Amino acid sequence: MEEAAQNPVALAALIRAWRDRAAPEAGGRPPGARVRRAPGLRREELAQRAGLSVDYVIRLEQGRMTHPSPQVLGAIARSLELSADEIELLYRAAGLAAPSVPIERQVPESIGRLAERLGPFPVAVYSADWWLLRWNDRWAALLGDPAQLTGRDRNLVWQVFTDDRWRSRPADRPLAEFQQALTADLRIAVAEHPEDAQVTDLVTALRAASPLFEQQWTAGHTARHRAERKRVLHPQLGELLLDCDVLRSPEPTVNILVYSAPPGSTDAALLDRIMDVSADAGPQEGPRHRIDS
């Protein structure tokens, strides 16, 4: 755990406030079993629930306990049913970094609903480390059907470093700069989720497979990947110049990519034809995780 500024007084106040807020049932006592003079859990109940001594809980709440271990903080967080933000605050008050959590690789229901509302556009949802989670038919028609991809080929960073068949290229800067942007973004995912084995394995594989990725990763740049203009080479429609916007949800972090063109433009007209062209090319079979399925 990374050391941070410890504040025993703030830690004591937080634990007292959260204990007073907790429902009595959280301590394993049925509601209404006896009249309670104060709301929330008693110190004895919190201690029993967390596997701590009552004296230890008292010293914590009086600000006399310095440097509680991550294990103790984890037990308290579970006993008080703290939210993710509250857990982070608890650890920071104790002078520790909050525990790492795995990267979310399921599309939250609310994000799924949002992506469905973007149906007129090619749209896909990626995890924080750029694994493709969902897409719609317009995305498949524009960029190729992801149902045909397996393994690491469904990871955007892996694709742009190892597969030159990727149809989309930056329109206003060299490809290497776009690759650098993805590398810098991936570094944030690793820093925020250091114990996630899948992203660690991905980075290891990329460093072995791509000398350019190894060079860019070693450079240590860190930045969020943002929207940019893209040049898409479609096998039937030819070249399209499109805006690719990156919409990022905070918690859990997923990336929504949306391609669009200015209304009334030639590229918008081509994009409107994308489904007709795809139908003429014939259906593609394979396992799908479509937004509209």
C-alpha atoms as a printed R data frame, in Angstrom:
    type eleno elety resid chain resno       x       y       z
1   ATOM     1    CA   MET     A     1   0.000   0.000   0.000
2   ATOM     2    CA   GLU     A     2   1.198   3.504  -0.797
3   ATOM     3    CA   GLU     A     3   1.682   5.742   2.220
4   ATOM     4    CA   ALA     A     4  -0.445   8.887   2.399
5   ATOM     5    CA   ALA     A     5  -1.033  11.591   5.000
6   ATOM     6    CA   GLN     A     6  -2.468   9.969   8.103
7   ATOM     7    CA   ASN     A     7  -5.221  11.714  10.065
8   ATOM     8    CA   PRO     A     8  -6.227   9.702  13.193
9   ATOM     9    CA   VAL     A     9  -8.772  12.332  14.260
10  ATOM    10    CA   ALA     A    10 -10.536  12.233  10.895
11  ATOM    11    CA   LEU     A    11 -10.387   8.437  10.903
12  ATOM    12    CA   ALA     A    12 -11.990   8.324  14.372
13  ATOM    13    CA   ALA     A    13 -14.762  10.695  13.335
14  ATOM    14    CA   LEU     A    14 -15.511   8.703  10.175
15  ATOM    15    CA   ILE     A    15 -15.790   5.392  12.009
16  ATOM    16    CA   ARG     A    16 -18.048   6.884  14.679
17  ATOM    17    CA   ALA     A    17 -20.302   8.497  12.059
18  ATOM    18    CA   TRP     A    18 -20.563   5.352   9.954
19  ATOM    19    CA   ARG     A    19 -21.216   3.178  13.038
20  ATOM    20    CA   ASP     A    20 -24.015   5.515  14.142
21  ATOM    21    CA   ARG     A    21 -25.503   5.335  10.663
22  ATOM    22    CA   ALA     A    22 -25.349   1.542  10.314
23  ATOM    23    CA   ALA     A    23 -28.572  -0.429  10.662
24  ATOM    24    CA   PRO     A    24 -28.692  -2.639  13.773
25  ATOM    25    CA   GLU     A    25 -29.267  -5.666  11.556
26  ATOM    26    CA   ALA     A    26 -25.726  -5.213  10.209
27  ATOM    27    CA   GLY     A    27 -24.439  -6.426  13.568
28  ATOM    28    CA   GLY     A    28 -26.367  -9.658  13.312
29  ATOM    29    CA   ARG     A    29 -29.125  -8.572  15.717
30  ATOM    30    CA   PRO     A    30 -32.741  -8.811  14.515
31  ATOM    31    CA   PRO     A    31 -34.560  -5.476  14.263
32  ATOM    32    CA   GLY     A    32 -36.756  -4.649  17.219
33  ATOM    33    CA   ALA     A    33 -35.128  -7.240  19.477
34  ATOM    34    CA   ARG     A    34 -34.656  -4.660  22.212
35  ATOM    35    CA   VAL     A    35 -35.002  -0.935  22.740
36  ATOM    36    CA   ARG     A    36 -31.829   0.909  21.716
37  ATOM    37    CA   ARG     A    37 -30.845   4.187  23.306
38  ATOM    38    CA   ALA     A    38 -28.681   5.260  20.369
39  ATOM    39    CA   PRO     A    39 -28.961   4.695  16.607
40  ATOM    40    CA   GLY     A    40 -26.658   2.427  14.675
41  ATOM    41    CA   LEU     A    41 -24.300  -0.273  15.867
42  ATOM    42    CA   ARG     A    42 -22.817  -0.452  19.338
43  ATOM    43    CA   ARG     A    43 -19.048  -0.637  19.595
44  ATOM    44    CA   GLU     A    44 -19.382  -4.215  20.837
45  ATOM    45    CA   GLU     A    45 -21.412  -5.142  17.771
46  ATOM    46    CA   LEU     A    46 -18.931  -3.552  15.369
47  ATOM    47    CA   ALA     A    47 -16.051  -5.291  17.150
48  ATOM    48    CA   GLN     A    48 -17.776  -8.669  16.924
49  ATOM    49    CA   ARG     A    49 -18.703  -8.171  13.313
50  ATOM    50    CA   ALA     A    50 -15.147  -7.116  12.329
51  ATOM    51    CA   GLY     A    51 -13.360  -9.679  14.481
52  ATOM    52    CA   LEU     A    52 -11.710  -7.000  16.637
53  ATOM    53    CA   SER     A    53 -11.538  -6.372  20.346
54  ATOM    54    CA   VAL     A    54 -13.862  -3.766  21.823
55  ATOM    55    CA   ASP     A    55 -10.825  -1.965  23.251
56  ATOM    56    CA   TYR     A    56  -9.308  -1.714  19.765
57  ATOM    57    CA   VAL     A    57 -12.513  -0.151  18.386
58  ATOM    58    CA   ILE     A    58 -12.608   2.307  21.311
59  ATOM    59    CA   ARG     A    59  -9.016   3.399  20.672
60  ATOM    60    CA   LEU     A    60  -9.772   3.810  16.955
61  ATOM    61    CA   GLU     A    61 -12.768   6.020  17.730
62  ATOM    62    CA   GLN     A    62 -10.752   8.083  20.190
63  ATOM    63    CA   GLY     A    63  -7.980   8.717  17.664
64  ATOM    64    CA   ARG     A    64  -5.432   6.804  19.752
65  ATOM    65    CA   MET     A    65  -4.816   3.960  17.299
66  ATOM    66    CA   THR     A    66  -2.160   4.798  14.703
67  ATOM    67    CA   HIS     A    67  -1.442   2.857  11.534
68  ATOM    68    CA   PRO     A    68  -4.285   0.313  11.474
69  ATOM    69    CA   SER     A    69  -3.505  -2.461   9.013
70  ATOM    70    CA   PRO     A    70  -5.237  -2.846   5.624
71  ATOM    71    CA   GLN     A    71  -6.793  -6.069   6.955
72  ATOM    72    CA   VAL     A    72  -8.384  -4.191   9.882
73  ATOM    73    CA   LEU     A    73  -9.683  -1.455   7.606
74  ATOM    74    CA   GLY     A    74 -11.102  -4.034   5.227
75  ATOM    75    CA   ALA     A    75 -12.946  -5.760   8.082
76  ATOM    76    CA   ILE     A    76 -14.387  -2.441   9.268
77  ATOM    77    CA   ALA     A    77 -15.443  -1.487   5.733
78  ATOM    78    CA   ARG     A    78 -17.263  -4.793   5.264
79  ATOM    79    CA   SER     A    79 -18.908  -4.590   8.685
80  ATOM    80    CA   LEU     A    80 -20.223  -1.083   8.035
81  ATOM    81    CA   GLU     A    81 -21.137  -1.870   4.407
82  ATOM    82    CA   LEU     A    82 -19.236   1.135   3.090
83  ATOM    83    CA   SER     A    83 -19.476   2.302  -0.510
84  ATOM    84    CA   ALA     A    84 -16.445   2.413  -2.804
85  ATOM    85    CA   ASP     A    85 -16.001   6.154  -2.195
86  ATOM    86    CA   GLU     A    86 -16.280   5.684   1.571
87  ATOM    87    CA   ILE     A    87 -13.714   2.879   1.515
88  ATOM    88    CA   GLU     A    88 -11.289   5.157  -0.303
89  ATOM    89    CA   LEU     A    89 -11.874   7.884   2.301
90  ATOM    90    CA   LEU     A    90 -11.364   5.379   5.145
91  ATOM    91    CA   TYR     A    91  -8.012   4.218   3.799
92  ATOM    92    CA   ARG     A    92  -6.812   7.738   3.073
93  ATOM    93    CA   ALA     A    93  -7.610   8.866   6.619
94  ATOM    94    CA   ALA     A    94  -5.521   5.916   7.832
95  ATOM    95    CA   GLY     A    95  -2.582   6.955   5.649
96  ATOM    96    CA   LEU     A    96  -3.033   4.182   3.086
97  ATOM    97    CA   ALA     A    97  -4.088   3.930  -0.529
98  ATOM    98    CA   ALA     A    98  -7.434   2.260  -1.099
99  ATOM    99    CA   PRO     A    99  -7.245  -1.388  -2.195
100 ATOM   100    CA   SER     A   100  -7.119  -2.078  -5.902
101 ATOM   101    CA   VAL     A   101 -10.210  -3.504  -7.576
102 ATOM   102    CA   PRO     A   102 -10.346  -5.515 -10.824
103 ATOM   103    CA   ILE     A   103 -11.207  -3.743 -14.060
104 ATOM   104    CA   GLU     A   104 -14.913  -3.903 -14.892
105 ATOM   105    CA   ARG     A   105 -15.423  -6.060 -17.967
106 ATOM   106    CA   GLN     A   106 -19.210  -6.154 -17.945
107 ATOM   107    CA   VAL     A   107 -21.307  -3.366 -19.418
108 ATOM   108    CA   PRO     A   108 -23.315  -1.677 -16.637
109 ATOM   109    CA   GLU     A   109 -27.039  -1.647 -17.311
110 ATOM   110    CA   SER     A   110 -27.195   2.154 -17.418
111 ATOM   111    CA   ILE     A   111 -24.359   2.281 -19.965
112 ATOM   112    CA   GLY     A   112 -26.140  -0.325 -22.053
113 ATOM   113    CA   ARG     A   113 -29.249   1.837 -22.141
114 ATOM   114    CA   LEU     A   114 -27.189   4.881 -23.137
115 ATOM   115    CA   ALA     A   115 -25.457   2.963 -25.921
116 ATOM   116    CA   GLU     A   116 -28.821   1.796 -27.267
117 ATOM   117    CA   ARG     A   117 -29.936   5.436 -27.533
118 ATOM   118    CA   LEU     A   118 -26.938   6.049 -29.794
119 ATOM   119    CA   GLY     A   119 -28.209   3.403 -32.211
120 ATOM   120    CA   PRO     A   120 -28.166   5.597 -35.367
121 ATOM   121    CA   PHE     A   121 -24.367   5.797 -35.044
122 ATOM   122    CA   PRO     A   122 -21.630   3.149 -35.026
123 ATOM   123    CA   VAL     A   123 -21.030   2.634 -31.293
124 ATOM   124    CA   ALA     A   124 -19.056   0.208 -29.136
125 ATOM   125    CA   VAL     A   125 -18.306  -0.152 -25.432
126 ATOM   126    CA   TYR     A   126 -14.775  -0.974 -24.232
127 ATOM   127    CA   SER     A   127 -13.364  -1.745 -20.808
128 ATOM   128    CA   ALA     A   128 -10.803   0.565 -19.183
129 ATOM   129    CA   ASP     A   129  -8.017  -1.559 -20.711
130 ATOM   130    CA   TRP     A   130  -9.681  -1.469 -24.144
131 ATOM   131    CA   TRP     A   131 -11.286  -4.895 -24.413
132 ATOM   132    CA   LEU     A   132 -14.323  -4.760 -26.684
133 ATOM   133    CA   LEU     A   133 -17.433  -5.549 -24.634
134 ATOM   134    CA   ARG     A   134 -20.360  -4.641 -26.917
135 ATOM   135    CA   TRP     A   135 -21.061  -3.103 -30.289
136 ATOM   136    CA   ASN     A   136 -24.006  -2.434 -32.567
137 ATOM   137    CA   ASP     A   137 -24.613  -3.503 -36.164
138 ATOM   138    CA   ARG     A   138 -23.517  -0.132 -37.537
139 ATOM   139    CA   TRP     A   139 -20.154  -0.550 -35.816
140 ATOM   140    CA   ALA     A   140 -19.735  -3.995 -37.379
141 ATOM   141    CA   ALA     A   141 -20.764  -2.661 -40.808
142 ATOM   142    CA   LEU     A   142 -18.283   0.213 -40.618
143 ATOM   143    CA   LEU     A   143 -15.236  -1.465 -39.093
144 ATOM   144    CA   GLY     A   144 -15.759  -5.180 -39.684
145 ATOM   145    CA   ASP     A   145 -17.695  -7.655 -37.589
146 ATOM   146    CA   PRO     A   146 -15.994  -8.180 -34.201
147 ATOM   147    CA   ALA     A   147 -17.791 -11.523 -33.945
148 ATOM   148    CA   GLN     A   148 -15.015 -12.867 -36.174
149 ATOM   149    CA   LEU     A   149 -12.335 -11.834 -33.675
150 ATOM   150    CA   THR     A   150 -11.043 -14.057 -30.897
151 ATOM   151    CA   GLY     A   151  -8.602 -13.733 -28.029
152 ATOM   152    CA   ARG     A   152  -6.468 -10.609 -27.875
153 ATOM   153    CA   ASP     A   153  -7.726  -9.500 -31.294
154 ATOM   154    CA   ARG     A   154 -10.730  -8.091 -29.417
155 ATOM   155    CA   ASN     A   155  -8.443  -5.671 -27.593
156 ATOM   156    CA   LEU     A   156  -8.079  -2.309 -29.343
157 ATOM   157    CA   VAL     A   157  -4.500  -1.708 -28.197
158 ATOM   158    CA   TRP     A   158  -3.441  -5.152 -29.371
159 ATOM   159    CA   GLN     A   159  -5.158  -4.560 -32.712
160 ATOM   160    CA   VAL     A   160  -3.513  -1.250 -33.510
161 ATOM   161    CA   PHE     A   161  -0.039  -2.548 -32.643
162 ATOM   162    CA   THR     A   162  -0.202  -6.019 -34.212
163 ATOM   163    CA   ASP     A   163  -2.813  -5.977 -37.007
164 ATOM   164    CA   ASP     A   164  -2.526  -3.617 -39.981
165 ATOM   165    CA   ARG     A   165  -6.004  -4.630 -41.221
166 ATOM   166    CA   TRP     A   166  -7.692  -2.263 -38.723
167 ATOM   167    CA   ARG     A   167  -9.757   0.045 -40.947
168 ATOM   168    CA   SER     A   168  -9.672   3.165 -38.781
169 ATOM   169    CA   ARG     A   169  -6.656   5.489 -38.777
170 ATOM   170    CA   PRO     A   170  -6.120   8.955 -37.312
171 ATOM   171    CA   ALA     A   171  -6.821  11.632 -39.903
172 ATOM   172    CA   ASP     A   172  -4.854  14.515 -38.416
173 ATOM   173    CA   ARG     A   173  -1.733  12.912 -36.944
174 ATOM   174    CA   PRO     A   174   0.627   9.977 -37.579
175 ATOM   175    CA   LEU     A   175  -0.469   6.498 -36.566
176 ATOM   176    CA   ALA     A   176   2.425   6.287 -34.088
177 ATOM   177    CA   GLU     A   177   1.003   9.234 -32.138
178 ATOM   178    CA   PHE     A   178  -2.376   7.509 -31.905
179 ATOM   179    CA   GLN     A   179  -0.627   4.367 -30.707
180 ATOM   180    CA   GLN     A   180   1.206   6.446 -28.130
181 ATOM   181    CA   ALA     A   181  -2.117   7.848 -26.908
182 ATOM   182    CA   LEU     A   182  -3.498   4.348 -26.388
183 ATOM   183    CA   THR     A   183  -0.298   3.264 -24.634
184 ATOM   184    CA   ALA     A   184  -0.501   6.252 -22.292
185 ATOM   185    CA   ASP     A   185  -4.152   5.480 -21.557
186 ATOM   186    CA   LEU     A   186  -3.367   1.817 -20.887
187 ATOM   187    CA   ARG     A   187  -0.719   2.893 -18.395
188 ATOM   188    CA   ILE     A   188  -3.465   4.633 -16.375
189 ATOM   189    CA   ALA     A   189  -5.484   1.403 -16.311
190 ATOM   190    CA   VAL     A   190  -2.449  -0.461 -14.962
191 ATOM   191    CA   ALA     A   191  -1.772   2.229 -12.356
192 ATOM   192    CA   GLU     A   192  -5.398   2.255 -11.183
193 ATOM   193    CA   HIS     A   193  -5.723  -1.535 -11.155
194 ATOM   194    CA   PRO     A   194  -2.243  -2.857 -10.273
195 ATOM   195    CA   GLU     A   195  -3.554  -6.230  -9.111
196 ATOM   196    CA   ASP     A   196  -5.628  -6.960 -12.230
197 ATOM   197    CA   ALA     A   197  -3.913  -9.960 -13.824
198 ATOM   198    CA   GLN     A   198  -5.584  -9.565 -17.234
199 ATOM   199    CA   VAL     A   199  -4.270  -6.078 -17.924
200 ATOM   200    CA   THR     A   200  -0.822  -7.063 -16.622
201 ATOM   201    CA   ASP     A   201  -0.768 -10.068 -18.978
202 ATOM   202    CA   LEU     A   202  -1.869  -7.844 -21.864
203 ATOM   203    CA   VAL     A   203   0.989  -5.403 -21.298
204 ATOM   204    CA   THR     A   204   3.501  -8.249 -21.035
205 ATOM   205    CA   ALA     A   205   2.267  -9.738 -24.310
206 ATOM   206    CA   LEU     A   206   2.321  -6.365 -26.077
207 ATOM   207    CA   ARG     A   207   5.882  -5.636 -24.949
208 ATOM   208    CA   ALA     A   208   6.969  -8.988 -26.376
209 ATOM   209    CA   ALA     A   209   4.985  -8.685 -29.632
210 ATOM   210    CA   SER     A   210   5.639  -5.061 -30.599
211 ATOM   211    CA   PRO     A   211   8.998  -3.256 -30.401
212 ATOM   212    CA   LEU     A   212   7.135   0.043 -30.881
213 ATOM   213    CA   PHE     A   213   4.858  -0.649 -27.916
214 ATOM   214    CA   GLU     A   214   7.894  -1.593 -25.816
215 ATOM   215    CA   GLN     A   215   9.553   1.693 -26.763
216 ATOM   216    CA   GLN     A   216   6.444   3.753 -26.006
217 ATOM   217    CA   TRP     A   217   5.689   1.900 -22.777
218 ATOM   218    CA   THR     A   218   9.239   2.444 -21.525
219 ATOM   219    CA   ALA     A   219   8.905   6.175 -22.266
220 ATOM   220    CA   GLY     A   220   6.364   6.322 -19.437
221 ATOM   221    CA   HIS     A   221   3.821   8.768 -20.888
222 ATOM   222    CA   THR     A   222   0.460   8.828 -19.090
223 ATOM   223    CA   ALA     A   223  -2.689  10.477 -20.463
224 ATOM   224    CA   ARG     A   224  -6.331   9.741 -21.208
225 ATOM   225    CA   HIS     A   225  -7.139   8.865 -24.806
226 ATOM   226    CA   ARG     A   226  -9.552  11.446 -26.180
227 ATOM   227    CA   ALA     A   227 -11.700  12.073 -29.221
228 ATOM   228    CA   GLU     A   228 -10.135  12.649 -32.625
229 ATOM   229    CA   ARG     A   229 -10.838  12.712 -36.337
230 ATOM   230    CA   LYS     A   230 -10.555   9.305 -38.039
231 ATOM   231    CA   ARG     A   231 -10.041   8.138 -41.597
232 ATOM   232    CA   VAL     A   232 -11.951   4.909 -42.204
233 ATOM   233    CA   LEU     A   233 -11.216   2.860 -45.320
234 ATOM   234    CA   HIS     A   234 -14.365   0.847 -46.049
235 ATOM   235    CA   PRO     A   235 -14.161  -1.961 -48.636
236 ATOM   236    CA   GLN     A   236 -17.402  -0.904 -50.392
237 ATOM   237    CA   LEU     A   237 -17.802   2.801 -49.624
238 ATOM   238    CA   GLY     A   238 -14.191   3.874 -49.830
239 ATOM   239    CA   GLU     A   239 -12.770   6.557 -47.533
240 ATOM   240    CA   LEU     A   240 -14.868   8.224 -44.816
241 ATOM   241    CA   LEU     A   241 -13.684  11.079 -42.594
242 ATOM   242    CA   LEU     A   242 -15.465  10.704 -39.261
243 ATOM   243    CA   ASP     A   243 -15.337  12.055 -35.755
244 ATOM   244    CA   CYS     A   244 -14.601   9.385 -33.154
245 ATOM   245    CA   ASP     A   245 -15.732  10.548 -29.714
246 ATOM   246    CA   VAL     A   246 -14.693   8.785 -26.513
247 ATOM   247    CA   LEU     A   247 -17.331   8.953 -23.776
248 ATOM   248    CA   ARG     A   248 -15.999   7.696 -20.450
249 ATOM   249    CA   SER     A   249 -18.093   6.660 -17.465
250 ATOM   250    CA   PRO     A   250 -16.354   7.239 -14.114
251 ATOM   251    CA   GLU     A   251 -17.397   4.307 -11.908
252 ATOM   252    CA   PRO     A   252 -17.086   1.671 -13.152
253 ATOM   253    CA   THR     A   253 -14.846   2.948 -15.908
254 ATOM   254    CA   VAL     A   254 -15.882   1.947 -19.411
255 ATOM   255    CA   ASN     A   255 -15.220   3.707 -22.705
256 ATOM   256    CA   ILE     A   256 -17.976   4.341 -25.239
257 ATOM   257    CA   LEU     A   257 -16.708   5.031 -28.762
258 ATOM   258    CA   VAL     A   258 -19.056   6.715 -31.234
259 ATOM   259    CA   TYR     A   259 -18.396   7.505 -34.917
260 ATOM   260    CA   SER     A   260 -20.306  10.360 -36.539
261 ATOM   261    CA   ALA     A   261 -20.123  12.950 -39.307
262 ATOM   262    CA   PRO     A   262 -21.455  16.515 -39.668
263 ATOM   263    CA   PRO     A   263 -25.106  16.513 -40.804
264 ATOM   264    CA   GLY     A   264 -25.484  17.102 -44.523
265 ATOM   265    CA   SER     A   265 -21.887  16.162 -45.289
266 ATOM   266    CA   THR     A   266 -20.806  13.594 -47.861
267 ATOM   267    CA   ASP     A   267 -19.429  11.441 -45.079
268 ATOM   268    CA   ALA     A   268 -22.760  11.547 -43.224
269 ATOM   269    CA   ALA     A   269 -24.501  10.362 -46.389
270 ATOM   270    CA   LEU     A   270 -22.015   7.511 -46.750
271 ATOM   271    CA   LEU     A   271 -22.507   6.598 -43.099
272 ATOM   272    CA   ASP     A   272 -26.281   6.479 -43.659
273 ATOM   273    CA   ARG     A   273 -25.696   3.882 -46.388
274 ATOM   274    CA   ILE     A   274 -23.552   1.641 -44.227
275 ATOM   275    CA   MET     A   275 -26.290  -0.844 -43.310
276 ATOM   276    CA   ASP     A   276 -27.502  -1.218 -46.908
277 ATOM   277    CA   VAL     A   277 -23.966  -1.914 -48.081
278 ATOM   278    CA   SER     A   278 -23.466  -4.406 -45.263
279 ATOM   279    CA   ALA     A   279 -26.695  -6.228 -46.191
280 ATOM   280    CA   ASP     A   280 -25.551  -6.475 -49.815
281 ATOM   281    CA   ALA     A   281 -22.270  -8.011 -48.659
282 ATOM   282    CA   GLY     A   282 -24.176 -10.813 -46.898
283 ATOM   283    CA   PRO     A   283 -24.504 -11.845 -43.256
284 ATOM   284    CA   GLN     A   284 -21.531 -12.819 -41.116
285 ATOM   285    CA   GLU     A   285 -21.970 -15.593 -38.604
286 ATOM   286    CA   GLY     A   286 -20.345 -15.861 -35.202
287 ATOM   287    CA   PRO     A   287 -20.856 -15.276 -31.480
288 ATOM   288    CA   ARG     A   288 -22.099 -11.773 -30.774
289 ATOM   289    CA   HIS     A   289 -22.199  -9.386 -27.853
290 ATOM   290    CA   ARG     A   290 -24.176  -6.745 -29.682
291 ATOM   291    CA   ILE     A   291 -25.767  -3.743 -28.024
292 ATOM   292    CA   ASP     A   292 -28.962  -4.442 -29.918
293 ATOM   293    CA   SER     A   293 -29.070  -8.206 -29.356
